[in-house]
Amino acid sequence: MAWGACVIEVEDGEVLLDLDADAVLPTASVGKVLLLVEVARRVHAGELDPAEPLPRTPADAVGDSGLWQHLRVPALPVADLAVLVAAVSDNLATNVLLRRVGLDAVAATARSVGLRATALHDVVRDVRTPADPPALSSGSAAELAGLFARLAAGAAISAEVSATVNGWLATGTDLSMVAGALGLDPLAHVAADRSVVLRNKTGTDPGVRADVGWLRAGGTTLAYAVLAAWPPDRDERDPVLAAMRALGAQLRDRLRAA
């Protein structure tokens, strides 16, 4: 079992937790956050119209997470695709957006916000062959917590880009990991719920669980990243989720005490 975890108090930059935070681990769909940052950057730079309709093609088709594969509509606006990626980690929407902006542009934007070990490597695939990158994305808890600290502070590219990405992430429905300890409504926490604001993105693959985000209550904001990886032929899901929620409970309690 490999863990990487980092917690940062955003207001003063203090690192509250560093557990192998520089270790580079597979992060599954967490890398889609980098795509959202690039899409938001292009929108605010006037390089991409959020209303531009993007059609899905047979080459984009992929299963597992997402809603668009179950809908009849053949094309959706850029901004709606970003919401689908943020809300339900929509794989089809991810591939369509990636076809529009390109992996190289996502990588360049990731470097521009200081990410060196964290990257989105590929489109989403139903099957990964030896010729494909071994993981959709990978990264370190330190870099991912730092990215979310910048998003929380409005400093990821710009205040406008940060606000747009945070707005998309507000729709996220997966509260099964760190955020599970907060007891929030998974379908309705765009506004503060139980006096807590949460913006997060998760990633799941066989042998991978990852939850990265920021949460705020009162005048305190905590950015966090928790990554877990284990051999996919072992069933470690329950103890991993329990450990992630235990950390979430510590973050909740720190916010309450602040």
N, C-alpha and C positions, 0 to 999 in steps of 0.2 A: 504494500500500500504506500503510495506517495501522496504527500500533502503539500500544498503551498497556501499560505494565508497571510493576509496583510490587512490591517485596519489603521486608518488615518483620521485624526480629528482635523477637519477641513479648516476650521477657523484659525488655528495656530500651526498647522502642519505637523503636529506631533504624531509619530508612529506609535500606536498603542499596542500593536501586535505584529510580530515578524516571525513567522514560522516557515523556514525555508522559502522565504518570499521571492527570492531570485531564481528558484528552480523553474525551468521551463517545462510545462506539462501540456498535454492535449486539453483543449478547452471547448471542443465541439462547437455549438452554435454561438458561444460567446463572441467569436470573431465577427459575427454579423454586426456587432456594434460599430466596428470600423467601417463597414459599408454604410451604415446610417450616418456616420460622421461625414463621409465623403459626399453622400447625397445631399445632406444639409449644407455642406460647404458650397457645392455647386449651385444649389438653389439661391443662396444668399449672395453668391458672386455673379448671379445673372447668367450662369452657364447652363442651367437646367430649369425648365418650367415645371413646377410641381403639378400642374394640370395636364402635362403631356401624357397622352394615353400610350401605354406600352402593352403590346399583345404578347400572349404566351404562344410558344411554338412547341412542336413535339420534342425538339432538342432540349427544351427547358424542363421537361416533365420529370418529376421526382416524387417519391412517396413520403411516408412518415409525417412529420409535423407540418401543420398548416391547414388552412381552410380553402384556399383558392382552388385546389385540386378537386374539391367537392362542389364547386359553384359552376354555373353555366356561363357566366360573363367571360368573354374571350380576351378582354383588355381592360386594364385599370390605370388610373392616373398614377404618376410617380409617388405623390404624397400618400395615396391610399395603399400602395405597395409597401411603403415604409412603415405604415401603421400595422399592416399584416405581419411584417417581419418582427416588429417590436412586440406586438400583442401575443402572437401565437407562434413565433419563430418560423414563419411560413417559408418552407423550402422552395416552393415554386416561385413565390414573389422574390425571394433572394436571388435565384438564378436569373430571373428576368431583369432585375435591377443591375446585377453584375454584368449581364450582356450589354446593358446601356452604358455603364460607367467604366467597366474594365478593372481587372485585378491590379494592374500596374498603378492605376490612379489611387485605388484604395491603399496600396502599399506606400505610395508617396505621401499621402495624407497622414498615415500612421506614423511615418518617420517625422513628419512636421510637428507632431504633438509629442515627440520624444520617445516613441516606442521603438525599441531595437530588437527585443526578443519576442515581441507579441505581433502576430500576423494572421491574416486570413489567407490561406494557401490555395484555395480551389473553389470551384462551384460545388454545390451539394450533389452527391451521387448516391444512387441506390446501392451500388457495389463499387468498392475501391479495388482496383487491380494493382499489381506491382508497378505499373507504369504511372500511377496516379500518386499525388502526395499522400502520405499515410494518414493524415488527419486533416479535417476541414480547417481547423485553426489550432494554434498553440500560443502559449504566453506565460508570463510570470505574474504571480499575485501582486508583486510590488508595482509593476508597470500598470496593471489593470486597476488596482486601487488608486494609483496616481491619476490615471485617466478619468476615473469617476470623481475624484476630488476636483479636477479641473472642470468637469461638467457641472458639478454642484456649485462651484464658484463662478460659473459663467465664463470660464477661461479656456475652454477647448475650442481653438481657432478664434472664436469671437463670442461675445455675449449672445448674439443672434443665433449663431450655429448651436451653441450650447442649449439655448432655450428650445430650439426646434427639436433637437435630439431628445432632450428631457421630456418634451411634450409627447413624442412618439413612445418613449419608454414608459410613460405613465399608464399606458394601456396594457402593460404586461400582465399576463394571467397566471404565470407559473410562480406560485409562492410555496413550492414544495420543499425548498432547501433552507438557506439561512433565514429568509423572510417568513418561513413557516411559523417561527416563534412569535411573530408580531400579532397574529390573529386578525389580519386585515381581510377585507372582502376581496377575493381574487378578481371579481368582475366589476368592482366599483371602488377604486382607490386613486382615481385621478386627483381628486382633492384629498386633503388630509383625512385619514381614517384613524380613529382612536388618538387623535392629535399627532399622528406620525405621517410624514410625507416619505414615500418610497419611490425610487426609480431604479430598476434593476434589469439585468438580462441573465438568463441561465443557459446552460448547455448540457445536453445529455447524449451520451453514446454508450454502447456496451463498455463497461469499465471506466466510465468518465461521468463525474458530476461536477458542475462548476456554477457558482453564483457570484455575480459581481454587481455592485451598485452603490447607491448612497441613500441614507435615511436621515431625516431631520425632525427634531422636535424642539420647540422653544427656540433658543438661539444656538443650539448645538447640531452640527452636521457630522456624520461619520461616513466615510467612504470605505468600502470593504471589497475584498476579493478572496474567495475560498475555492480552492481547486483540489479535486481528489481524483486519483487514477489508480487502477488496480487491474490485474489480469482479467480480461473479459470472460474467461471460462470459470471465474469464481463469482458467486453471488454475494457481494458486499454491500448491496444497495441499502438495506435497512440500517446497519450500523453507521454507514456514511451519512445518510440523511439525519439520523439521530444526532451525530456529532455536529453537523452543520446547523441544525436547529438549536443545539445547546449553545453554540457561539452566538446565534441570533438572539437567544434569550439574554446573553451577557450584554450585547449591544443595546437591546431594549432597556435593560436595567440601568445601563450607563446613561441613556437618554433621560430616563425618569429621574435619575439622581442629579442631573446637571441643573 
